[in-house]
Amino acid sequence: MREVIAAVERRLGKTLRIDWRPARPSDVPTSVVSIERAQASLGWTPKTSFEDGMNQTIAWWRNRT
């Protein structure tokens, strides 16, 4: 989550104000994503890089506000 926040901050050119709260019992403490494992297990390959996806998301967000 911190990496995503940092990527958004870089693209917006500003520091986001984050209201961090204590974890809830239903929160997942850790999550690991492996594109290689998804490729091997599911035959799935991403069509959009993280960087391009972030740029598209920020552009979409800017067009809505």
BABALO-996140 format. One line per field, with one value per atom (N, C-alpha, C): residue in one letter; atom name; x, y, z. Coordinates in steps of 0.02 Angstrom, whole numbers. Layout:
BEGIN
r = a / ...
a = CA / ...
X = X / ...
Y = Y / ...
Z = Z / ...
***
This chain:
BEGIN
r = m / m / m / r / r / r / e / e / e / v / v / v / i / i / i / a / a / a / a / a / a / v / v / v / e / e / e / r / r / r / r / r / r / l / l / l / g / g / g / k / k / k / t / t / t / l / l / l / r / r / r / i / i / i / d / d / d / w / w / w / r / r / r / p / p / p / a / a / a / r / r / r / p / p / p / s / s / s / d / d / d / v / v / v / p / p / p / t / t / t / s / s / s / v / v / v / v / v / v / s / s / s / i / i / i / e / e / e / r / r / r / a / a / a / q / q / q / a / a / a / s / s / s / l / l / l / g / g / g / w / w / w / t / t / t / p / p / p / k / k / k / t / t / t / s / s / s / f / f / f / e / e / e / d / d / d / g / g / g / m / m / m / n / n / n / q / q / q / t / t / t / i / i / i / a / a / a / w / w / w / w / w / w / r / r / r / n / n / n / r / r / r / t / t / t
a = N / CA / C / N / CA / C / N / CA / C / N / CA / C / N / CA / C / N / CA / C / N / CA / C / N / CA / C / N / CA / C / N / CA / C / N / CA / C / N / CA / C / N / CA / C / N / CA / C / N / CA / C / N / CA / C / N / CA / C / N / CA / C / N / CA / C / N / CA / C / N / CA / C / N / CA / C / N / CA / C / N / CA / C / N / CA / C / N / CA / C / N / CA / C / N / CA / C / N / CA / C / N / CA / C / N / CA / C / N / CA / C / N / CA / C / N / CA / C / N / CA / C / N / CA / C / N / CA / C / N / CA / C / N / CA / C / N / CA / C / N / CA / C / N / CA / C / N / CA / C / N / CA / C / N / CA / C / N / CA / C / N / CA / C / N / CA / C / N / CA / C / N / CA / C / N / CA / C / N / CA / C / N / CA / C / N / CA / C / N / CA / C / N / CA / C / N / CA / C / N / CA / C / N / CA / C / N / CA / C / N / CA / C / N / CA / C / N / CA / C / N / CA / C / N / CA / C
X = 41 / 0 / 44 / 97 / 142 / 173 / 188 / 217 / 166 / 104 / 52 / 42 / 40 / 32 / 90 / 151 / 210 / 205 / 182 / 175 / 123 / 68 / 17 / 46 / 81 / 111 / 159 / 200 / 247 / 211 / 158 / 121 / 82 / 57 / 20 / 66 / 127 / 174 / 156 / 124 / 107 / 105 / 109 / 105 / 32 / 11 / -58 / -64 / -120 / -133 / -169 / -136 / -163 / -186 / -247 / -275 / -267 / -208 / -194 / -234 / -266 / -307 / -281 / -296 / -276 / -308 / -273 / -299 / -362 / -407 / -468 / -457 / -494 / -484 / -490 / -529 / -539 / -485 / -440 / -387 / -337 / -313 / -262 / -194 / -155 / -92 / -39 / -34 / 14 / -17 / 7 / -17 / 42 / 51 / 106 / 77 / 96 / 72 / 131 / 119 / 172 / 144 / 167 / 145 / 170 / 231 / 258 / 214 / 190 / 147 / 80 / 53 / -10 / 0 / 58 / 72 / 76 / 111 / 120 / 54 / 16 / -45 / -104 / -110 / -170 / -159 / -96 / -82 / -96 / -99 / -116 / -53 / -55 / -1 / -32 / -6 / -34 / -25 / -74 / -70 / -48 / -53 / -36 / 15 / 69 / 120 / 93 / 124 / 104 / 108 / 164 / 174 / 119 / 105 / 52 / -16 / -29 / -93 / -101 / -47 / -50 / -63 / -28 / -38 / -109 / -137 / -206 / -256 / -243 / -286 / -286 / -226 / -221 / -255 / -246 / -278 / -355 / -380 / -452 / -476 / -439 / -459 / -460 / -409 / -407 / -465 / -485 / -541 / -609 / -613 / -678 / -687 / -632 / -639 / -638
Y = -59 / 0 / 63 / 60 / 119 / 133 / 80 / 90 / 123 / 102 / 132 / 205 / 220 / 289 / 332 / 306 / 343 / 355 / 306 / 315 / 369 / 370 / 422 / 490 / 494 / 559 / 585 / 541 / 562 / 591 / 558 / 581 / 645 / 654 / 715 / 773 / 755 / 807 / 837 / 797 / 821 / 762 / 779 / 729 / 718 / 656 / 641 / 638 / 659 / 655 / 588 / 544 / 476 / 471 / 447 / 437 / 364 / 346 / 276 / 257 / 201 / 176 / 108 / 88 / 20 / -33 / -88 / -143 / -171 / -192 / -225 / -300 / -336 / -409 / -443 / -416 / -447 / -428 / -381 / -361 / -417 / -422 / -471 / -440 / -473 / -442 / -435 / -482 / -478 / -508 / -484 / -510 / -509 / -563 / -568 / -585 / -547 / -558 / -581 / -631 / -657 / -664 / -619 / -624 / -689 / -709 / -772 / -831 / -831 / -886 / -885 / -825 / -820 / -843 / -827 / -849 / -925 / -955 / -1027 / -1064 / -1039 / -1073 / -1060 / -998 / -977 / -961 / -955 / -934 / -860 / -822 / -751 / -708 / -658 / -609 / -540 / -495 / -427 / -391 / -351 / -312 / -240 / -219 / -151 / -154 / -116 / -113 / -73 / -81 / -42 / 32 / 54 / 125 / 151 / 115 / 136 / 136 / 86 / 83 / 141 / 159 / 217 / 281 / 289 / 349 / 353 / 297 / 296 / 311 / 284 / 296 / 370 / 400 / 471 / 514 / 498 / 536 / 531 / 471 / 461 / 503 / 501 / 537 / 613 / 638 / 709 / 731 / 688 / 704 / 704 / 672 / 669 / 727 / 758 / 811 / 880
Z = 0 / 0 / 0 / 38 / 40 / -28 / -66 / -133 / -180 / -175 / -217 / -199 / -134 / -111 / -137 / -131 / -155 / -230 / -268 / -341 / -357 / -321 / -332 / -314 / -258 / -238 / -291 / -319 / -371 / -431 / -451 / -510 / -497 / -437 / -420 / -401 / -382 / -361 / -293 / -252 / -185 / -136 / -73 / -20 / -1 / 0 / 20 / 95 / 120 / 192 / 203 / 238 / 249 / 322 / 330 / 396 / 414 / 439 / 457 / 518 / 515 / 570 / 592 / 653 / 675 / 630 / 623 / 582 / 613 / 570 / 593 / 594 / 634 / 637 / 569 / 523 / 458 / 407 / 424 / 378 / 366 / 305 / 287 / 306 / 349 / 372 / 318 / 273 / 218 / 155 / 99 / 35 / -13 / -49 / -96 / -165 / -214 / -282 / -324 / -364 / -408 / -479 / -523 / -592 / -622 / -604 / -630 / -611 / -550 / -528 / -564 / -575 / -613 / -684 / -713 / -781 / -784 / -736 / -736 / -721 / -672 / -651 / -696 / -718 / -753 / -827 / -847 / -915 / -925 / -871 / -874 / -878 / -920 / -926 / -924 / -883 / -880 / -946 / -965 / -1027 / -1013 / -950 / -931 / -875 / -882 / -829 / -770 / -713 / -654 / -669 / -700 / -715 / -762 / -816 / -862 / -829 / -789 / -753 / -705 / -670 / -625 / -664 / -720 / -762 / -787 / -809 / -833 / -777 / -718 / -661 / -641 / -638 / -620 / -672 / -737 / -790 / -784 / -770 / -760 / -701 / -646 / -586 / -600 / -634 / -650 / -695 / -740 / -785 / -751 / -694 / -658 / -610 / -589 / -538 / -568
***
